[in-house]
Amino acid sequence: MNRIQFGAALGLVVMLGGWLGSAPLLTPVAATIQPQDPAATIARLEQRLAAYRHLLSDWGGLTRYGSEDSEIKPPAPGENRVVFIGDQITEFWGRGQARFFPGRPYFNRGIGGQTSPQMLVRFRQDVIALKPSVVVIQAGTNDIAGVTGPGTRGTLSDHIMSMTDLARANGIRVVLASITPVCDCTTVQTDLRPQGRIADLNGWLKGYAAASGSVYLDYYAALAEGRNFRKELTTDGLLPNGAGYAVMAPLAEQAIEKALK
C-alpha cells in the first residue's frame, strides 16, 4: 500500500467510524498511527477496514450462525434446550479451559463485540428458530462502550424488553444475565465501561427481571470485589478466564433450573 492508498484507507476508516457512531473503535486506530512503524500501522488499518466492511454487510451477524442453525433438528421429547445469546463474554465460553456445559443441550450464540440491538436483529434466527425451553440473554457491556453508537439505559432496556417479549410470545422462558464487572487490573477498561454505569444497568436488569417474570442471573456479585472484576477471574479486566467461567457455570445452571420450574 503506497502513501495515497494509506491515506484513502485511513479516511475510509474514519468516515465509517463516524457513520457507525463507534468512537471507541476509532481510538485504537488513532493510537496506532506511529510514523516509526508504518508497516504495522497499515496492517492494523487494513484489519480495521475489513472489520468495518463486514459490519456494514452483516450488521446483525446473521451469517455467524445462520448455516449451523438451519441444520439443527427440533428438540427431542423432554429435552430442555437452552440458548445463550450474548457478546464476547458468551462467545468465549468454551475456549481454552472454559468448557461450555459438556453433555448439555445448550447452544452458544455469542458474538464478540455485539450490542443489544444487533442481538435483537438475530433473535428469531439464533434463538426462536432453535425452539429452546430457556434463553439466557447476556448483553450490555458493549452498549455501555458505545460500540455501535450511544448506549443509554433507555436504548438497552428497549432491546432487552423486545427480546424478552419475543421469547415469551414463543413459549421460551427468559433468564437475564447481569453485565459482568470490569477492572483496570491488566488494561484500562473503565474509560469505556464506567463501573457506575454497569451498576446502574444491573439494577435495572434485576428490577425488570422481577417485573417481567424472568430470572435474574447475577454474575456480577460472584465476579466482583467491590466494583472491580476480581483479578484472579479475568484475563484482561473484561473477559472472564477459565476460573471466572467456572464461577459462572453453576450460577447459570441454577438460573436455568429456576426458569424451568
C-alpha positions in Angstrom: 0.0 0.0 0.0 1.5 3.3 -1.0 1.0 6.7 0.7 -2.0 7.6 -1.3 -3.7 4.2 -0.6 -2.8 4.6 3.0 -4.4 8.0 3.2 -7.5 6.7 1.4 -7.8 3.7 3.8 -7.4 5.9 6.8 -10.0 8.3 5.5 -12.5 5.5 4.9 -11.9 4.0 8.4 -12.6 7.4 10.0 -15.6 8.0 7.8 -17.1 4.6 8.5 -16.5 5.1 12.2 -18.4 8.3 12.1 -21.3 6.7 10.3 -21.4 3.8 12.8 -21.1 6.1 15.8 -18.3 4.0 17.2 -15.8 6.4 18.7 -14.3 3.7 20.9 -13.4 1.7 17.8 -11.5 4.7 16.4 -9.4 5.2 19.5 -7.1 2.2 18.7 -6.7 3.4 15.1 -5.6 6.9 16.3 -3.2 5.3 18.8 -1.6 3.1 16.1 -0.7 6.0 13.8 3.0 6.0 14.6 5.3 7.1 11.8 8.2 5.0 13.1 6.3 1.8 12.3 4.3 2.4 9.1 4.0 -1.3 8.0 2.4 -2.2 11.3 0.1 0.8 11.1 -1.0 -0.2 7.6 -1.7 -3.7 8.7 -3.8 -2.6 11.6 -5.8 -0.1 9.4 -6.4 -2.8 6.8 -7.7 -5.1 9.6 -9.9 -2.4 11.0 -11.2 -1.6 7.5 -12.1 -5.3 6.9 -14.0 -5.3 10.2 -16.0 -2.2 9.2 -16.8 -3.8 5.8 -18.1 -6.9 7.4 -20.1 -4.9 9.9 -21.8 -2.9 7.1 -22.6 -6.1 5.1 -23.9 -8.1 8.0 -24.7 -5.7 10.8 -26.7 -8.1 12.8 -24.3 -11.0 12.5 -26.8 -13.3 10.8 -24.2 -15.2 8.9 -22.2 -16.1 12.0 -24.6 -19.0 13.0 -27.1 -19.0 10.1 -25.9 -22.1 8.4 -25.5 -24.0 11.6 -28.9 -23.0 12.9 -30.6 -24.3 9.7 -29.2 -27.8 10.3 -30.2 -28.2 13.9 -33.1 -30.6 14.5 -36.0 -29.8 16.8 -35.6 -30.7 20.5 -36.3 -34.3 21.4 -39.3 -35.0 23.6 -38.4 -34.0 27.2 -35.3 -32.1 26.1 -34.8 -28.8 27.9 -32.8 -27.0 25.3 -31.2 -23.7 26.3 -29.7 -21.0 24.0 -27.2 -18.5 25.4 -27.3 -15.3 23.3 -24.7 -12.6 24.0 -21.5 -10.9 23.2 -17.8 -11.8 23.7 -18.5 -12.9 27.3 -20.7 -15.6 25.9 -18.8 -16.4 22.7 -15.5 -17.1 24.5 -17.2 -19.5 26.9 -15.9 -22.9 25.7 -12.5 -21.8 24.6 -9.4 -22.9 26.3 -10.1 -24.4 29.8 -13.6 -22.8 30.0 -15.8 -25.7 28.8 -19.3 -24.8 27.7 -21.6 -27.2 29.6 -20.5 -30.5 28.1 -23.2 -33.1 27.6 -26.0 -30.5 28.0 -28.3 -29.4 25.2 -27.1 -25.9 25.4 -26.2 -23.7 22.4 -23.7 -20.8 22.5 -24.8 -18.0 20.3 -22.4 -15.3 21.4 -20.8 -12.9 19.0 -17.9 -10.8 20.2 -18.3 -7.0 20.1 -22.1 -7.1 19.7 -24.6 -4.8 21.3 -28.2 -5.4 22.3 -29.8 -4.1 19.0 -27.6 -6.5 17.0 -28.8 -9.4 19.2 -32.4 -8.3 18.7 -31.9 -8.5 14.9 -30.8 -12.1 15.0 -33.0 -13.2 17.9 -35.5 -15.1 15.7 -32.8 -16.9 13.8 -30.4 -17.7 16.6 -32.9 -18.3 19.4 -36.6 -18.8 18.4 -35.8 -21.0 15.5 -33.9 -23.4 17.7 -37.1 -23.9 19.9 -35.4 -23.8 23.3 -37.1 -24.1 26.6 -35.0 -21.3 28.0 -32.9 -18.4 26.6 -30.1 -16.7 28.6 -29.7 -13.1 27.4 -26.4 -11.5 28.2 -25.9 -8.0 26.8 -24.9 -4.5 27.8 -21.1 -4.2 28.2 -20.7 -3.1 24.5 -23.8 -0.9 24.7 -22.0 1.0 27.5 -18.8 1.2 25.5 -20.8 2.7 22.5 -19.5 0.1 20.1 -22.4 0.6 17.6 -23.5 4.0 18.8 -24.6 5.7 22.0 -25.9 3.2 24.5 -28.2 4.5 27.2 -30.4 2.8 29.8 -33.3 3.7 27.6 -31.9 2.0 24.4 -30.6 -1.1 26.3 -33.9 -1.5 28.1 -35.9 -1.3 24.9 -33.9 -4.0 23.3 -33.9 -6.3 26.3 -37.6 -5.9 26.7 -38.2 -6.6 23.0 -36.1 -9.8 23.2 -38.0 -10.8 26.3 -41.3 -10.2 24.7 -40.3 -12.2 21.6 -39.2 -15.1 23.8 -42.3 -15.2 25.9 -44.6 -14.9 22.9 -42.9 -18.1 21.6 -43.2 -20.0 24.9 -39.5 -19.5 25.8 -38.6 -18.8 29.4 -36.1 -16.0 30.0 -33.0 -15.6 32.1 -31.5 -12.1 32.1 -27.8 -12.1 33.0 -26.1 -9.2 34.7 -23.4 -7.2 33.0 -20.1 -8.5 34.2 -17.7 -6.2 36.1 -14.5 -4.6 34.7 -11.3 -3.5 36.2 -8.1 -1.7 35.2 -6.0 -4.6 36.6 -4.4 -5.5 33.3 -5.6 -3.0 30.7 -7.7 0.1 31.1 -11.3 -0.8 30.8 -13.2 1.7 32.9 -12.7 4.6 30.5 -15.1 2.9 28.0 -17.2 1.0 30.6 -17.6 3.1 33.7 -18.3 1.0 36.8 -21.1 3.2 37.9 -23.0 2.7 34.7 -22.6 -1.1 34.9 -24.0 -1.0 38.5 -26.9 1.2 37.3 -27.9 -1.0 34.4 -27.6 -4.1 36.5 -30.1 -2.5 38.9 -32.5 -2.0 36.0 -32.0 -5.6 34.8 -32.7 -7.0 38.2 -35.9 -5.0 38.6 -37.1 -5.7 35.1 -36.5 -9.5 35.6 -38.7 -9.4 38.7 -41.4 -7.3 36.9 -41.5 -9.5 33.8 -41.4 -12.9 35.5 -37.9 -13.6 34.2 -35.0 -14.9 36.2 -32.1 -12.6 37.1 -28.7 -14.3 36.7 -26.2 -12.3 38.9 -22.8 -13.0 37.5 -21.7 -9.6 38.8 -21.9 -10.3 42.5 -19.8 -13.5 42.1 -17.1 -12.0 39.9 -16.6 -8.6 41.6 -14.8 -7.4 44.6 -16.3 -4.0 45.3 -16.9 -2.7 41.8 -13.7 -4.4 40.4 -13.5 -7.6 38.4 -11.6 -10.0 40.7 -8.1 -10.1 39.2 -7.8 -13.9 39.5 -11.0 -14.4 37.5 -10.2 -12.3 34.4 -7.8 -12.3 31.5 -7.8 -8.6 30.8 -10.2 -6.9 33.1 -13.1 -7.5 30.8 -13.2 -11.2 29.8 -13.5 -14.0 32.4 -10.7 -16.5 32.4 -11.2 -20.3 33.0 -11.6 -19.7 36.7 -14.1 -17.0 36.0 -16.3 -19.2 33.8 -16.0 -21.9 36.4 -17.7 -19.5 38.9 -20.3 -18.5 36.3 -21.4 -22.0 35.2 -23.2 -23.2 38.4 -24.9 -19.8 38.6 -26.2 -20.2 35.1 -27.4 -23.8 35.8 -29.2 -22.6 38.9 -30.9 -19.8 37.0 -32.0 -22.2 34.2 -33.4 -24.7 36.7 -35.3 -21.9 38.4 -36.7 -20.8 35.0 -37.9 -24.3 34.2 -39.9 -24.7 37.4 
